[in-house]
Amino acid sequence: MKLLHDKIMQEGKVLSSSVLKVDSFLNHQIDPQLMKEIGHEFANRFSDQIITKVLTIESSGIAPSVMLGLEIGAPVVFARKRKSLTLSDNLYSSKVHSFTKNETNDISVSRNFLNADDNVLIVDDFLANGEAVKGLLDIASQAGANVVGVGIVIEKGFQDGGKLLRQQGIRVESLAIVNSLEDGKVTFAEDRA
């Protein structure tokens, strides 16, 4: 997706050979026009599927998921990382380790919002080691829901998450695949020489 690639090149900051900071448009400040285009692109890529729910994890997956939900007319459900007084029982739960934050969180979704009748598309901002997606797959499995695929805004192709998910037969559509962050430079998968 050229618009996303351009945005990463213009505003993304390489912090190390494994960390890309995109907080100016994706996971702190949000570029609504870009999110609208991302939602449209995911809708196009998964147009062969009937999607009844979009499932993501708070907080950076919410913006692209909402735009996709708006595009296809499906509700968006997000897994919460923190316990809430209003969300305390009747939950599907899983554990997710964050590579970036180096912490493990319990994530949960109310059983009221996900069930065996659902065709679920999982969406997230980044795919590195695949921990967040694994947690969401676990929650969808607990609900008996059918997962039609995974939509990722930015995949770190140099880490194993995408490869492992694809080896399990899971359809993964990534809008930008970063092959390398070496020497402070973003190299996309299709930039291979």
Buried (B, 14 or more C-beta within 10 A) or exposed (E): BEBBBEBBEEBBEBEEEBEBBBEBBBBEEBBEEBBBBBBBBBBEBBEEBEBBBBBBBEEBBBBBBBBBBBBBEBBBBBBBBEEEEEBEEEBBBBEBBBBEEEEEBBBBBBEEBBEEEBBBBBBBBBBBBBBBBBBBBBBBEBBEBBBBBBBBBBBBBBBEBBEBBEEEEBBBBBBBBBBBBEEEEBBBBEEEE
